[in-house]
Amino acid sequence: MESRKVLSSLCYFSIFFAGFIFPLAVYLATGDQETKSHAKKSLVSHLIPLITTPLIIFAAFHDFTSQPNALPNALPIFTIISIIVLILLWLVIVIWNIIKGVKVLTAE
């Protein structure tokens, strides 16, 4: 198996062990354009959830400060919806990275 394929697939699989650090290191260190392309794609896919995570912080802040006189049993709807959306986004990105990593390894 070629080392560039293994390195490219590890960029996608690094979502489980190194986050965005491994694809960034591969992107900066490699000279092979195909490996660099895979590193860039995986880096972007690793950063998308990190960029959207502040949505939960904003949602919680908004829900708990916008209605100080609300009933104590009122549900923080905006917070719950943003947590669900973020969980779905994480799942889609993890599945996408697994599929791309396997495709890189099995490509001829």
C-alpha positions in Angstrom: 0.0 0.0 0.0 1.3 3.4 -0.9 2.3 5.7 1.9 0.4 8.7 0.4 -2.8 6.7 0.5 -2.3 5.8 4.1 -1.4 9.3 5.0 -4.4 10.7 3.1 -6.8 8.3 4.8 -5.3 9.0 8.2 -6.2 12.6 7.7 -9.9 11.6 7.5 -9.6 9.1 10.3 -7.9 11.6 12.6 -11.3 12.8 13.6 -11.1 10.0 16.2 -7.7 10.7 17.6 -6.1 14.0 16.6 -8.8 16.4 15.5 -7.7 19.1 13.2 -4.0 18.9 14.2 -3.0 15.9 12.1 -4.6 17.1 8.8 -3.0 20.6 9.4 0.4 19.0 10.0 0.1 16.8 6.9 -1.1 19.8 4.8 1.9 21.9 5.9 4.5 19.1 5.7 3.7 17.2 2.5 4.7 18.1 -1.0 2.3 15.6 -2.8 -0.7 17.5 -4.2 -3.1 14.7 -3.9 -2.3 14.2 -0.2 -2.4 17.9 0.3 -5.9 18.0 -1.2 -7.2 15.2 1.1 -5.6 16.9 4.1 -7.3 20.2 3.2 -10.7 18.5 2.7 -10.4 16.7 6.0 -9.2 19.8 7.8 -12.3 21.7 6.7 -14.6 18.9 7.7 -12.9 18.8 11.1 -13.3 22.5 11.6 -17.0 22.8 10.7 -18.3 21.5 14.0 -15.8 23.6 16.0 -17.1 26.7 14.2 -20.7 25.9 14.9 -20.2 24.9 18.5 -20.6 28.5 19.7 -24.2 28.3 18.6 -24.9 26.2 21.7 -23.3 28.8 23.9 -25.3 31.6 22.2 -28.5 29.6 22.4 -28.1 28.8 26.1 -27.2 32.4 26.9 -30.2 33.6 24.9 -32.6 31.2 26.4 -31.6 31.8 30.0 -31.3 35.6 29.8 -34.1 36.7 27.5 -37.0 35.8 29.8 -36.0 36.3 33.4 -39.7 36.2 34.5 -40.5 32.9 32.7 -41.9 29.9 34.5 -39.3 27.8 36.2 -40.5 24.8 34.2 -40.1 26.5 30.8 -38.1 24.5 28.3 -35.1 26.2 26.7 -36.3 25.4 23.2 -33.5 27.3 21.3 -30.8 25.4 23.3 -32.4 22.0 22.7 -32.8 22.6 19.0 -29.2 23.8 18.6 -27.9 20.8 20.6 -29.9 18.4 18.3 -28.6 20.2 15.2 -25.0 20.1 16.4 -25.3 16.3 17.2 -26.7 15.6 13.7 -23.9 17.7 12.2 -21.2 15.8 14.1 -22.7 12.5 13.0 -22.8 13.4 9.4 -19.2 14.7 9.5 -18.0 11.5 11.2 -19.7 9.3 8.7 -18.5 11.4 5.8 -14.9 11.2 7.1 -15.1 7.4 7.5 -16.5 7.0 4.0 -13.8 9.2 2.5 -11.0 7.5 4.4 -12.1 4.1 3.2 -12.5 5.3 -0.4 -9.0 6.7 -0.3 -7.6 3.4 1.0 -9.5 1.3 -1.6 -8.9 3.5 -4.6 -6.7 2.1 -7.4 
